[in-house]
């Protein structure tokens, strides 16, 4: 228990995470313990027994946290926060008892939370707890996680291991959770694009395509017994049905796709874009596959601000995605990236997206080699490749 009269701060990476998880949990525990005196919703401040004050804030703007004088702070899901948040919050501890905590699921040895506590010295202490020890969870909870997680992901998410692998997950699991539950906004979705990943038609890998616009995936299809000639016919038919411009069709031109352009021409498609994942990625990515995967990440990111005139028109339309700005107003993130109601391909796509990893090489993004990903999946990531390919025609 903190001393009487103390002031502390609880921080989450985003406002939705604060509102939906940390704040109700904290207040519920305080009510159960009989120590909650008042909660001021407008200020997001709780008054506890003994004149103890708790401020609930987000870490979306680290510089906005430089003002208060605190006795303690708690960072929840700290790896998702800017590394600058830690030294800033250490400087806020100007009152007794001068403590700081963070809770998190490990995010690899390159994440700032691991390096900070590994080099922290005698003032730092790490406590590790496995989900296996959480006796209060329903009996089927752990079994369900083990059935759906890869070996390495289970080590990290369930057993709280800091993996030696220096690579980080490209898409946080909660982003994918959000895609499943979010309703597509009304209104036009902008240009339609089509990404095509080709197989040999022998059943070993699959022909897969995804059609999407700015608001999400519209349609997907996957079949392991489609060769290149048949694939060209499917692309012609589906691009016409969904009104996709020829220049917004991208196909994997490596391997079996070397002759795809010739077959597309037979269907009158002459402006489709050949995609080579090993091609140049520009100044920010090692290759084109990494560049397109990062574009996909930026579009799926539910917190990424949208700097367009259309953003103002959407303010207030999606309360789940409204974030507080440092000035006290409201910043509008980009609209959510959604899924169609009919999505039999989603289990495979989600699994593959959740396994994508990246690293930084000389300040450039590098997506993990496809061969390494295939070892974990025990199959070709055709669905993920098709979606990534669709981002090769984005400006």
Helices and strands as residue ranges (DSSP letters): E 7-12, H 15-17, I 18-22, H 23-33, E 36-40, E 45-48, G 49-51, E 52-58, G 62-65, E 72-76, G 78-80, H 84-90, E 99-103, H 112-118, G 121-123, G 131-133, H 139-148, H 151-157, E 168-169, H 173-181, E 193-197, E 207-213, E 216-223, H 228-241, G 246-248, E 249-252, G 255-259, H 260-265, E 273-275, G 282-284, H 288-300, H 309-314, G 319-321, E 322-324, E 330-332, H 346-355, E 357-361, E 364-367, H 370-377, H 382-390, G 391-393
